[in-house]
Amino acid sequence: MLHLRYFVAVAEELNFSRAARRLHMATSPLSQRIKDLERELGQVLFERTTHRVELTPAGTALLPMAREVLDSVNSIPWRLSEAVRRCRTTELIGIPAGVHPDLRERVRLLEEDCDEVFELRRWPGTSADLVTGVRDGRLALALARLPVADPALEVIQVMRERLGAAVPADRFADRTSITLDDLKDLSYTATPYDALPAYFEEIDARLNHAGVKKRIRIKTADFSGAAEVISTGIAFSMTMLSEKSPMHRYRLDNVVVLPVEDFEPSLVTGLLFRRDRAADGADLAGLVSRARAIFADPMSA
């Protein structure tokens, strides 16, 4: 390939010095490479005189052939890219709100690992919607808050996050933890049940059993609405305790998240996929196999 590139440069410039400058090399080694090519082909390609360089009939015949070969070689990268792209299929992975950054990093690793075969795109939704999407086949995989009970789906636990109480900071100044008894005069507030993982129904029941009876129902589907009510000093909510959780972005100045000494709830996230699509020979077997490896070790926060 290099010898053909040298030949084309000299053939187009008809001057060894100009061709050498174009190729960023010295004239003497360029002249030697052309002689090597002529010896290999058994043909004289250039007529050289003191004042000029001209193509021989063999050189004239070789020039279009050499250009065609070099054009083909130069096109290999994009042709290969196109060939690989045509072999890839686009699949969706469901992502619920507030996914921990360590878990999101594993999703990124999966996207990178399967990039040659699958174009994996993220699709947001509530856990209930994402479970339905996997069952219906619209989503290849999904992260969802557990529990999930569906015999058609396989569930791999991938993360457990401890929950704490988001409370008015001015009411619990200098406190590093609280008890359920501290929460009795506050109203428990949460986003609508259709936007919450099913596990929060258990939390609601546990709080009620502990004597936390008052409730405030808000319509916004994220923690920002709850944070507004908490900051006024009349309510609390349950959210991820880890400072790394993106849920802490919604915290306002008068909101702090504290562990509850006599109540240690945790939110568990699982990776879901349909059993039949993950079986040997099925369309998602390769993707699920890679996902199993990347999510093999459950995390905690």
C-alpha positions as a Markdown table, in Angstrom:
| # | Residue | x | y | z |
|---|---|---|---|---|
| 1 | Met | 0.0 | 0.0 | 0.0 |
| 2 | Leu | 2.8 | 2.4 | 0.9 |
| 3 | His | 4.6 | 1.8 | -2.4 |
| 4 | Leu | 1.4 | 2.5 | -4.3 |
| 5 | Arg | 0.9 | 5.7 | -2.4 |
| 6 | Tyr | 4.4 | 6.8 | -3.3 |
| 7 | Phe | 3.8 | 5.9 | -6.9 |
| 8 | Val | 0.6 | 7.9 | -7.1 |
| 9 | Ala | 2.2 | 11.0 | -5.5 |
| 10 | Val | 5.1 | 11.0 | -8.0 |
| 11 | Ala | 2.7 | 10.3 | -10.9 |
| 12 | Glu | 0.5 | 13.2 | -10.0 |
| 13 | Glu | 3.3 | 15.6 | -9.3 |
| 14 | Leu | 5.7 | 14.4 | -12.0 |
| 15 | Asn | 8.4 | 15.7 | -9.7 |
| 16 | Phe | 10.2 | 13.7 | -7.1 |
| 17 | Ser | 11.0 | 16.7 | -4.9 |
| 18 | Arg | 7.4 | 17.9 | -4.8 |
| 19 | Ala | 6.1 | 14.4 | -4.2 |
| 20 | Ala | 8.6 | 13.9 | -1.3 |
| 21 | Arg | 7.4 | 17.1 | 0.3 |
| 22 | Arg | 3.7 | 16.0 | -0.1 |
| 23 | Leu | 4.6 | 12.7 | 1.5 |
| 24 | His | 6.7 | 14.3 | 4.3 |
| 25 | Met | 9.8 | 12.4 | 3.4 |
| 26 | Ala | 13.2 | 12.9 | 1.8 |
| 27 | Thr | 13.7 | 12.6 | -2.0 |
| 28 | Ser | 16.3 | 9.9 | -1.9 |
| 29 | Pro | 14.2 | 7.2 | 0.0 |
| 30 | Leu | 11.2 | 8.1 | -2.2 |
| 31 | Ser | 13.3 | 7.4 | -5.3 |
| 32 | Gln | 14.4 | 4.1 | -3.9 |
| 33 | Arg | 10.8 | 3.0 | -3.0 |
| 34 | Ile | 9.8 | 3.7 | -6.6 |
| 35 | Lys | 12.7 | 1.6 | -7.9 |
| 36 | Asp | 11.6 | -1.2 | -5.5 |
| 37 | Leu | 8.1 | -1.1 | -6.9 |
| 38 | Glu | 9.4 | -1.2 | -10.5 |
| 39 | Arg | 11.6 | -4.2 | -9.6 |
| 40 | Glu | 8.7 | -6.0 | -8.0 |
| 41 | Leu | 6.3 | -5.3 | -10.9 |
| 42 | Gly | 9.0 | -6.0 | -13.6 |
| 43 | Gln | 8.0 | -2.7 | -15.3 |
| 44 | Val | 9.6 | 0.7 | -15.7 |
| 45 | Leu | 7.1 | 3.2 | -14.5 |
| 46 | Phe | 8.8 | 6.6 | -15.0 |
| 47 | Glu | 11.1 | 8.0 | -17.7 |
| 48 | Arg | 13.6 | 10.2 | -15.7 |
| 49 | Thr | 15.8 | 12.9 | -17.2 |
| 50 | Thr | 17.6 | 15.8 | -15.6 |
| 51 | His | 14.8 | 18.2 | -16.3 |
| 52 | Arg | 11.6 | 16.1 | -16.2 |
| 53 | Val | 9.8 | 13.0 | -15.1 |
| 54 | Glu | 7.2 | 11.3 | -17.3 |
| 55 | Leu | 5.0 | 8.2 | -17.0 |
| 56 | Thr | 5.8 | 5.2 | -19.2 |
| 57 | Pro | 3.0 | 3.3 | -20.8 |
| 58 | Ala | 3.2 | 0.9 | -17.8 |
| 59 | Gly | 3.0 | 3.8 | -15.4 |
| 60 | Thr | 0.1 | 5.3 | -17.2 |
| 61 | Ala | -1.7 | 1.9 | -17.0 |
| 62 | Leu | -0.9 | 1.5 | -13.4 |
| 63 | Leu | -2.1 | 4.9 | -12.2 |
| 64 | Pro | -5.9 | 4.3 | -12.4 |
| 65 | Met | -5.4 | 0.8 | -10.9 |
| 66 | Ala | -3.4 | 2.2 | -8.0 |
| 67 | Arg | -5.9 | 4.9 | -7.3 |
| 68 | Glu | -8.7 | 2.4 | -7.3 |
| 69 | Val | -6.9 | 0.2 | -4.8 |
| 70 | Leu | -6.0 | 3.1 | -2.5 |
| 71 | Asp | -9.6 | 4.4 | -2.6 |
| 72 | Ser | -10.8 | 0.9 | -1.6 |
| 73 | Val | -8.3 | 0.8 | 1.3 |
| 74 | Asn | -9.2 | 4.4 | 2.4 |
| 75 | Ser | -12.9 | 3.4 | 2.5 |
| 76 | Ile | -12.4 | 0.4 | 4.8 |
| 77 | Pro | -13.0 | 2.3 | 8.1 |
| 78 | Trp | -16.3 | 3.8 | 7.2 |
| 79 | Arg | -17.4 | 0.7 | 5.3 |
| 80 | Leu | -16.6 | -1.4 | 8.3 |
| 81 | Ser | -18.4 | 1.0 | 10.6 |
| 82 | Glu | -21.5 | 0.8 | 8.3 |
| 83 | Ala | -21.4 | -3.0 | 8.2 |
| 84 | Val | -21.2 | -3.2 | 12.0 |
| 85 | Arg | -23.9 | -0.6 | 12.4 |
| 86 | Arg | -26.3 | -2.6 | 10.2 |
| 87 | Cys | -25.7 | -5.6 | 12.4 |
| 88 | Arg | -26.6 | -3.8 | 15.6 |
| 89 | Thr | -30.1 | -3.7 | 17.0 |
| 90 | Thr | -31.6 | -1.0 | 19.2 |
| 91 | Glu | -32.9 | -2.1 | 22.5 |
| 92 | Leu | -34.3 | -0.1 | 25.4 |
| 93 | Ile | -33.4 | -0.4 | 29.1 |
| 94 | Gly | -35.9 | 1.1 | 31.6 |
| 95 | Ile | -34.6 | 3.5 | 34.3 |
| 96 | Pro | -36.6 | 4.6 | 37.3 |
| 97 | Ala | -36.2 | 8.0 | 38.9 |
| 98 | Gly | -33.4 | 8.5 | 41.4 |
| 99 | Val | -31.1 | 5.8 | 40.3 |
| 100 | His | -27.9 | 5.8 | 42.4 |
| 101 | Pro | -24.9 | 6.9 | 40.4 |
| 102 | Asp | -23.0 | 3.7 | 41.1 |
| 103 | Leu | -25.8 | 1.8 | 39.5 |
| 104 | Arg | -26.0 | 4.2 | 36.6 |
| 105 | Glu | -22.3 | 3.5 | 36.0 |
| 106 | Arg | -23.0 | -0.2 | 35.6 |
| 107 | Val | -25.6 | 0.7 | 33.0 |
| 108 | Arg | -23.0 | 2.7 | 31.2 |
| 109 | Leu | -20.6 | -0.2 | 31.3 |
| 110 | Leu | -23.3 | -2.5 | 29.9 |
| 111 | Glu | -23.9 | 0.0 | 27.1 |
| 112 | Glu | -20.2 | 0.1 | 26.3 |
| 113 | Asp | -19.7 | -3.7 | 26.6 |
| 114 | Cys | -22.5 | -4.5 | 24.1 |
| 115 | Asp | -22.1 | -1.6 | 21.8 |
| 116 | Glu | -20.9 | -3.7 | 18.8 |
| 117 | Val | -24.1 | -5.8 | 18.8 |
| 118 | Phe | -26.7 | -3.7 | 20.6 |
| 119 | Glu | -27.4 | 0.0 | 20.7 |
| 120 | Leu | -28.8 | 0.2 | 24.2 |
| 121 | Arg | -30.9 | 3.3 | 25.0 |
| 122 | Arg | -32.4 | 4.4 | 28.3 |
| 123 | Trp | -36.1 | 4.8 | 28.8 |
| 124 | Pro | -37.5 | 6.5 | 31.9 |
| 125 | Gly | -40.6 | 5.5 | 33.8 |
| 126 | Thr | -42.1 | 4.5 | 37.1 |
| 127 | Ser | -41.2 | 1.0 | 38.3 |
| 128 | Ala | -44.7 | -0.3 | 37.6 |
| 129 | Asp | -44.6 | 1.1 | 34.0 |
| 130 | Leu | -41.1 | -0.4 | 33.4 |
| 131 | Val | -42.2 | -3.8 | 34.6 |
| 132 | Thr | -45.1 | -3.7 | 32.2 |
| 133 | Gly | -42.7 | -2.6 | 29.4 |
| 134 | Val | -40.5 | -5.6 | 30.0 |
| 135 | Arg | -43.4 | -8.0 | 30.1 |
| 136 | Asp | -44.9 | -6.6 | 26.9 |
| 137 | Gly | -41.5 | -6.7 | 25.1 |
| 138 | Arg | -41.2 | -3.0 | 24.6 |
| 139 | Leu | -38.2 | -2.9 | 26.9 |
| 140 | Ala | -35.3 | -5.5 | 26.7 |
| 141 | Leu | -34.3 | -4.8 | 30.3 |
| 142 | Ala | -35.3 | -2.6 | 33.2 |
| 143 | Leu | -34.1 | -1.5 | 36.6 |
| 144 | Ala | -37.1 | -1.4 | 38.9 |
| 145 | Arg | -37.8 | -1.0 | 42.6 |
| 146 | Leu | -38.6 | -4.3 | 44.2 |
| 147 | Pro | -40.6 | -6.3 | 45.1 |
| 148 | Val | -41.7 | -7.4 | 41.6 |
| 149 | Ala | -43.7 | -10.6 | 41.3 |
| 150 | Asp | -44.2 | -11.8 | 37.8 |
| 151 | Pro | -43.5 | -15.4 | 36.8 |
| 152 | Ala | -42.6 | -14.4 | 33.2 |
| 153 | Leu | -39.8 | -12.2 | 34.5 |
| 154 | Glu | -36.4 | -13.0 | 36.1 |
| 155 | Val | -35.3 | -10.6 | 38.7 |
| 156 | Ile | -31.6 | -10.0 | 39.8 |
| 157 | Gln | -31.1 | -7.9 | 42.9 |
| 158 | Val | -28.5 | -5.2 | 42.0 |
| 159 | Met | -28.6 | -2.6 | 44.8 |
| 160 | Arg | -30.0 | -2.0 | 48.3 |
| 161 | Glu | -30.2 | 1.6 | 49.5 |
| 162 | Arg | -30.9 | 2.5 | 53.1 |
| 163 | Leu | -33.7 | 5.0 | 53.6 |
| 164 | Gly | -33.8 | 7.9 | 56.1 |
| 165 | Ala | -36.3 | 10.5 | 57.1 |
| 166 | Ala | -36.3 | 13.8 | 55.3 |
| 167 | Val | -37.3 | 16.2 | 58.1 |
| 168 | Pro | -37.3 | 20.0 | 58.8 |
| 169 | Ala | -33.7 | 20.9 | 59.6 |
| 170 | Asp | -34.7 | 23.6 | 62.1 |
| 171 | Arg | -36.7 | 21.1 | 64.2 |
| 172 | Phe | -33.8 | 18.7 | 64.5 |
| 173 | Ala | -30.8 | 20.9 | 64.7 |
| 174 | Asp | -27.6 | 19.2 | 65.8 |
| 175 | Arg | -29.3 | 15.8 | 65.6 |
| 176 | Thr | -27.5 | 13.0 | 63.8 |
| 177 | Ser | -30.5 | 10.6 | 64.0 |
| 178 | Ile | -34.1 | 10.5 | 65.1 |
| 179 | Thr | -36.7 | 7.9 | 66.3 |
| 180 | Leu | -40.2 | 7.1 | 65.2 |
| 181 | Asp | -41.5 | 8.8 | 68.2 |
| 182 | Asp | -39.9 | 12.1 | 67.0 |
| 183 | Leu | -42.0 | 11.9 | 63.9 |
| 184 | Lys | -45.5 | 11.5 | 65.5 |
| 185 | Asp | -46.4 | 15.2 | 65.4 |
| 186 | Leu | -45.4 | 15.5 | 61.7 |
| 187 | Ser | -47.4 | 14.5 | 58.7 |
| 188 | Tyr | -46.0 | 11.8 | 56.5 |
| 189 | Thr | -45.9 | 13.0 | 52.9 |
| 190 | Ala | -45.2 | 11.0 | 49.8 |
| 191 | Thr | -45.7 | 11.3 | 46.0 |
| 192 | Pro | -48.8 | 9.6 | 44.5 |
| 193 | Tyr | -48.9 | 5.9 | 45.0 |
| 194 | Asp | -48.9 | 5.2 | 41.2 |
| 195 | Ala | -45.5 | 6.9 | 41.0 |
| 196 | Leu | -44.1 | 5.1 | 44.1 |
| 197 | Pro | -42.5 | 1.6 | 44.3 |
| 198 | Ala | -44.8 | -0.9 | 46.0 |
| 199 | Tyr | -42.4 | -1.1 | 49.0 |
| 200 | Phe | -43.5 | 2.4 | 50.1 |
| 201 | Glu | -47.0 | 0.9 | 51.0 |
| 202 | Glu | -45.2 | -1.2 | 53.5 |
| 203 | Ile | -43.4 | 1.8 | 54.9 |
| 204 | Asp | -46.7 | 3.7 | 55.2 |
| 205 | Ala | -48.2 | 0.7 | 57.1 |
| 206 | Arg | -45.1 | 0.5 | 59.4 |
| 207 | Leu | -45.3 | 4.2 | 60.2 |
| 208 | Asn | -49.0 | 4.0 | 60.9 |
| 209 | His | -48.4 | 1.1 | 63.3 |
| 210 | Ala | -45.8 | 3.2 | 65.1 |
| 211 | Gly | -48.2 | 6.0 | 65.7 |
| 212 | Val | -47.4 | 8.3 | 62.8 |
| 213 | Lys | -51.0 | 8.8 | 61.7 |
| 214 | Lys | -51.1 | 12.1 | 59.9 |
| 215 | Arg | -50.8 | 12.1 | 56.1 |
| 216 | Ile | -50.4 | 14.7 | 53.4 |
| 217 | Arg | -50.9 | 13.6 | 49.8 |
| 218 | Ile | -49.3 | 15.6 | 47.0 |
| 219 | Lys | -49.8 | 15.4 | 43.3 |
| 220 | Thr | -46.3 | 16.0 | 42.0 |
| 221 | Ala | -44.5 | 12.8 | 40.9 |
| 222 | Asp | -41.1 | 13.5 | 42.3 |
| 223 | Phe | -39.5 | 14.4 | 45.7 |
| 224 | Ser | -39.5 | 18.1 | 44.9 |
| 225 | Gly | -43.1 | 18.5 | 46.0 |
| 226 | Ala | -42.5 | 16.7 | 49.2 |
| 227 | Ala | -39.4 | 18.8 | 49.9 |
| 228 | Glu | -41.5 | 22.0 | 49.6 |
| 229 | Val | -43.9 | 20.8 | 52.3 |
| 230 | Ile | -41.1 | 19.4 | 54.5 |
| 231 | Ser | -39.3 | 22.8 | 54.5 |
| 232 | Thr | -42.3 | 24.5 | 56.0 |
| 233 | Gly | -41.8 | 22.4 | 59.2 |
| 234 | Ile | -45.0 | 20.4 | 59.2 |
| 235 | Ala | -44.1 | 17.1 | 57.4 |
| 236 | Phe | -41.5 | 14.5 | 56.7 |
| 237 | Ser | -40.9 | 11.9 | 54.0 |
| 238 | Met | -38.7 | 8.8 | 53.4 |
| 239 | Thr | -35.9 | 9.0 | 50.9 |
| 240 | Met | -32.5 | 7.6 | 50.2 |
| 241 | Leu | -30.0 | 8.2 | 53.0 |
| 242 | Ser | -26.8 | 8.1 | 50.9 |
| 243 | Glu | -25.5 | 11.6 | 50.1 |
| 244 | Lys | -24.6 | 10.3 | 46.6 |
| 245 | Ser | -28.2 | 9.6 | 45.8 |
| 246 | Pro | -29.6 | 12.0 | 43.1 |
| 247 | Met | -32.7 | 12.4 | 45.3 |
| 248 | His | -30.7 | 14.8 | 47.4 |
| 249 | Arg | -30.7 | 17.3 | 44.6 |
| 250 | Tyr | -34.3 | 18.1 | 45.6 |
| 251 | Arg | -33.4 | 19.0 | 49.1 |
| 252 | Leu | -34.1 | 22.6 | 50.2 |
| 253 | Asp | -32.3 | 24.7 | 52.8 |
| 254 | Asn | -34.6 | 23.6 | 55.6 |
| 255 | Val | -34.5 | 19.9 | 54.8 |
| 256 | Val | -32.1 | 17.3 | 56.2 |
| 257 | Val | -32.1 | 13.5 | 55.8 |
| 258 | Leu | -31.5 | 11.6 | 59.0 |
| 259 | Pro | -31.3 | 7.8 | 59.8 |
| 260 | Val | -34.2 | 6.5 | 62.0 |
| 261 | Glu | -32.8 | 4.6 | 65.0 |
| 262 | Asp | -35.7 | 2.2 | 65.5 |
| 263 | Phe | -36.6 | 1.8 | 61.8 |
| 264 | Glu | -34.2 | 0.9 | 59.1 |
| 265 | Pro | -36.1 | 0.6 | 55.8 |
| 266 | Ser | -34.2 | 0.0 | 52.6 |
| 267 | Leu | -35.1 | 0.3 | 48.9 |
| 268 | Val | -34.0 | -2.6 | 46.7 |
| 269 | Thr | -33.5 | -2.3 | 43.0 |
| 270 | Gly | -33.5 | -5.2 | 40.6 |
| 271 | Leu | -32.6 | -5.9 | 37.0 |
| 272 | Leu | -35.6 | -7.4 | 35.1 |
| 273 | Phe | -35.9 | -9.3 | 31.9 |
| 274 | Arg | -38.2 | -11.8 | 30.3 |
| 275 | Arg | -37.1 | -15.4 | 30.9 |
| 276 | Asp | -38.1 | -16.6 | 27.4 |
| 277 | Arg | -36.1 | -13.8 | 25.7 |
| 278 | Ala | -33.0 | -14.6 | 27.7 |
| 279 | Ala | -33.0 | -18.4 | 27.0 |
| 280 | Asp | -30.3 | -19.9 | 24.8 |
| 281 | Gly | -30.8 | -18.9 | 21.2 |
| 282 | Ala | -33.4 | -16.2 | 22.0 |
| 283 | Asp | -33.0 | -12.6 | 20.7 |
| 284 | Leu | -31.7 | -11.2 | 24.0 |
| 285 | Ala | -29.5 | -14.1 | 25.2 |
| 286 | Gly | -26.3 | -12.3 | 24.5 |
| 287 | Leu | -27.4 | -9.0 | 26.0 |
| 288 | Val | -28.7 | -10.7 | 29.2 |
| 289 | Ser | -25.5 | -12.7 | 29.5 |
| 290 | Arg | -23.4 | -9.5 | 29.5 |
| 291 | Ala | -25.8 | -7.9 | 31.9 |
| 292 | Arg | -25.6 | -10.8 | 34.3 |
| 293 | Ala | -21.8 | -10.4 | 34.4 |
| 294 | Ile | -21.8 | -6.7 | 34.9 |
| 295 | Phe | -24.5 | -6.7 | 37.6 |
| 296 | Ala | -23.2 | -9.9 | 39.2 |
| 297 | Asp | -22.2 | -8.3 | 42.6 |
| 298 | Pro | -25.1 | -6.5 | 44.4 |
| 299 | Met | -24.2 | -3.1 | 45.7 |
| 300 | Ser | -25.4 | -1.3 | 48.8 |
| 301 | Ala | -25.5 | 2.4 | 49.8 |
